[in-house]
Each structure stands twice: as C-alpha cells, then as structure tokens.
C-alpha cells in the first residue's frame, strides 16, 4: 500500500474525507444524505440551480428523502450543494450519479457521464477515489472514465487515484430496502481501487459486496435488470396467450405462485416504466451488437414489453365496442400515470404511451394521479382532473394503469360505466362484473 492509498484510507476511516456527489437526483441525493448521516462532510454538485437551491434551503425534491432530514444535515454543516464544479478540487471521494438514458435510436446516451467525467478530470488529484454509480454497459468505467481522467492529469490508477464502479440499486417508494441497507456491489479498476472504494462505502452503508473488477460490477447490474425485464416479458406474453385461450391470466399466476420452490411471481401490465428496467438491458444488447452477438432474450422481451401499450389500446377499443361505442370522440380517463404504485415518478411510464395512443385515435383523454399534478405527452400538457369520482362518472371508459393504494376501487367500480383494469387492481371483484375488462 503506497502513501496515497494509506492517506485516503486514513481519511476515510477517520471520516475526515470530503465527499462529493455528482448529480442530486433519485440516486445522488439519497446517497449524499447517507454519507452525511455517517459523519462525512458532503457536497452535492448539480447543474440544475433549482435542485441546488432546494437542498441549500433544507428542502427535498425526492419523495424518499424527508425534508426534515435534509434541513437538519444542512443546518449542521454536513450537507451542502452547489453548481460550481470548481469545488471538486477540494473533494477526496466522489460518486458520479448522473442519468444514462437511451437515444431515440435505442443507442446509449452517455453524454451525462462524459460531461461529468470531463468536469471531474479538470480537478482530479492524487489520493482521490472516484466511483461511478450510473448504470451503463460493461467496460464504461475502464474505457471512458479511466482514459479521460488520466489523459490530462498523468495520474496512475491504483497508485495515485482510485476508480471503481458500484451500481445504484434505488427502488423509489420502498421503505424496507433503502440506500442504507441494500447490499452494495463494488468493483475497482485495480485491486487497490476496490479496496479503497469498499473502505469508503463501508463507512456509511450496512453491507458492501466487493467483486473482482469494474466490469463484473457493471454486468451484475445489467443481469439484475435483464432478469426482471425478461420475466416481465414472459408473463406479458402469457397474458396475450391466455386471452386467446379464454383463460384468466391472473388466476393462472396466483395458482402457479402457490408452488414454494422453482417459481417467482411476476405480473403482466401495460408496459415497463422507470429508469432501469426498460433501459438498462438495452445497454447490454447494444454493446453485444458491436461484438456481432444478438442478445435474443433481451430483444424479444423488449419487443413484447414495448408493444403492451398498443395491446392496452386494443383492449379499450374492444371494451367500448362491446358497449356499442367507438373510441373516437368518447371520454377515456386514465387512473395512475406514475410508473409504479404510490410514487411520483413518471420516467418511462407506459401511461404516457397509452395516453398518446388514445389521443392519436381521437379519444378525449384525461388522467388522475394522486401524486402527479400534470404531465406532458404528445407535445402538450394536461392537468390531473380535480375531482376523481366526478371524472369516473363522466368517463365512457376508465383505464387503470397504475394501481395506487389510495384509490377506493370498490367505489370506482360502483360508479364507472366501463373499466379496463391492466393491473388486476379490482381483484376478484372484476370477475363478476360485465363492465370490467382486464389483461
């Protein structure tokens, strides 16, 4: 262990290392709070002045992070925020938590990672430890971050500074598994990088899992999300098959779930949402295409899941048809536009696709979501209907996209004219009602 490693390890263990978090979004702010609670002095860096000002004033823009906690940490001097990236030169440990979306072509958009790395490269110094948390394809940390961090500084990784990858595992809305207690995988560019990064994260997180390389850590994240994507694709296709066979897919799933081994329950739905599941496996698929390999499971699952909003559209059309009504010109109310229940996150939500398709077919669309006041789709913006039950009564068809727990489903079923339930939110009640259609 050389002098640079000894010094950063000492500062980490004494919690005198200054921590910087690049990106104050769904991953970055919770991580910043966890490190601050552990006793580190933490500075969040973000180009968005609104996010920075909210943190500075003791507010939280992330539902899972209580404003009271942010206010207390800011008041104590343990948490700060800035848009001035020159402050990175004062940091000893930096975590990169920026978005990694897909372009419209389906290719990875690494611009946020590249911009953050270029900015960091101006201020990287001996003894610094850097961890990338943004999900990406295997090789990103070594091929992109390492080259950009060393080409200007002349520093040697594993000797002068330390670089690793640790995939975020944030599941918005959960109370049982949080940033603090979810096991954290960490893989470095060199064994020394792994050792330093693990030592840092161990000071704040309850369980850290070291692996042999950054590539293993990158691939582990993609396996986790590909597993979910493929199984959701499987059960979505099962729903399509059950419809043709005249079988209730929800009853099939519940029956299969009674098996205590060899089966894990997944449920169908209107499509995939959130930042991870619809996007991350496609990073792997894209990377492998460059190696002349087709990730067939990923491509097939993506095709099935991507077409689910169109399947929902067809269910709405069929349901209205059964009641002697066309889709065009009739009122369709979508319940729930968040990508999962009881959160305010609409990233990649299938509700936006369903609304867009309904709108294109001439339906008079509206939505209600207790967590989201307004949305943008098809280039326009609409507000949440102010009176839920009044909107349910007036709608020609109600489409349940996100099964928020706050909805009174028996009351909705009683007053609605027609319901398409894509989440089995009505449960057994739907089986005895001629006005309910389900996946």
Residue, then its C-alpha position, 0 to 999 in steps of 0.5 A: x500500500x503506497x502513501x496515497x492509498x494509506x492517506x485516503x484510507x486514513x481519511x476515510x476511516x477517520x471520516x475526515x474525507x470530503x465527499x462529493x456527489x455528482x448529480x442530486x437526483x433519485x440516486x445522488x441525493x439519497x446517497x449524499x444524505x447517507x454519507x452525511x448521516x455517517x459523519x462525512x462532510x458532503x457536497x452535492x454538485x448539480x447543474x440544475x440551480x433549482x435542485x441546488x437551491x432546494x437542498x441549500x434551503x433544507x428542502x427535498x425534491x425526492x419523495x424518499x428523502x424527508x425534508x426534515x432530514x435534509x434541513x437538519x444535515x444542512x443546518x449542521x454543516x454536513x450537507x451542502x450543494x452547489x453548481x460550481x464544479x470548481x469545488x471538486x478540487x477540494x473533494x477526496x471521494x466522489x460518486x458520479x450519479x448522473x442519468x444514462x438514458x437511451x437515444x431515440x435510436x435505442x443507442x446509449x446516451x452517455x453524454x451525462x457521464x462524459x460531461x461529468x467525467x470531463x468536469x471531474x478530470x479538470x480537478x482530479x488529484x492524487x489520493x482521490x477515489x472516484x466511483x461511478x454509480x450510473x448504470x451503463x454497459x460493461x467496460x464504461x468505467x475502464x474505457x471512458x472514465x479511466x482514459x479521460x481522467x488520466x489523459x490530462x492529469x498523468x495520474x496512475x490508477x491504483x497508485x495515485x487515484x482510485x476508480x471503481x464502479x458500484x451500481x445504484x440499486x434505488x427502488x423509489x417508494x420502498x421503505x424496507x430496502x433503502x440506500x442504507x441497507x441494500x447490499x452494495x456491489x463494488x468493483x475497482x479498476x485495480x485491486x487497490x481501487x476496490x479496496x479503497x472504494x469498499x473502505x469508503x462505502x463501508x463507512x456509511x452503508x450496512x453491507x458492501x459486496x466487493x467483486x473482482x473488477x469494474x466490469x463484473x460490477x457493471x454486468x451484475x447490474x445489467x443481469x439484475x435488470x435483464x432478469x426482471x425485464x425478461x420475466x416481465x416479458x414472459x408473463x406479458x406474453x402469457x397474458x396475450x396467450x391466455x386471452x386467446x385461450x379464454x383463460x384468466x391470466x391472473x388466476x393462472x399466476x396466483x395458482x402457479x405462485x402457490x408452488x414454494x420452490x422453482x417459481x417467482x411471481x411476476x405480473x403482466x401490465x401495460x408496459x415497463x416504466x422507470x429508469x432501469x428496467x426498460x433501459x438498462x438491458x438495452x445497454x447490454x444488447x447494444x454493446x453485444x451488437x458491436x461484438x456481432x452477438x444478438x442478445x435474443x432474450x433481451x430483444x424479444x422481451x423488449x419487443x413484447x414489453x414495448x408493444x403492451x401499450x398498443x395491446x392496452x389500446x386494443x383492449x379499450x377499443x374492444x371494451x367500448x365496442x362491446x358497449x356499442x361505442x367507438x373510441x373516437x370522440x368518447x371520454x377515456x380517463x386514465x387512473x395512475x400515470x406514475x410508473x409504479x404504485x404510490x410514487x411520483x415518478x413518471x420516467x418511462x411510464x407506459x401511461x404516457x404511451x397509452x395516453x398518446x395512443x388514445x389521443x392519436x385515435x381521437x379519444x378525449x383523454x384525461x388522467x388522475x394521479x394522486x401524486x402527479x399534478x400534470x404531465x406532458x405527452x404528445x407535445x402538450x400538457x394536461x392537468x390531473x382532473x380535480x375531482x376523481x369520482x366526478x371524472x369516473x362518472x363522466x368517463x365512457x371508459x376508465x383505464x387503470x394503469x397504475x394501481x395506487x393504494x389510495x384509490x377506493x376501487x370498490x367505489x370506482x367500480x360502483x360508479x364507472x360505466x366501463x373499466x379496463x383494469x391492466x393491473x388486476x387492481x379490482x381483484x376478484x371483484x372484476x370477475x363478476x362484473x360485465x363492465x370490467x375488462x382486464x389483461 
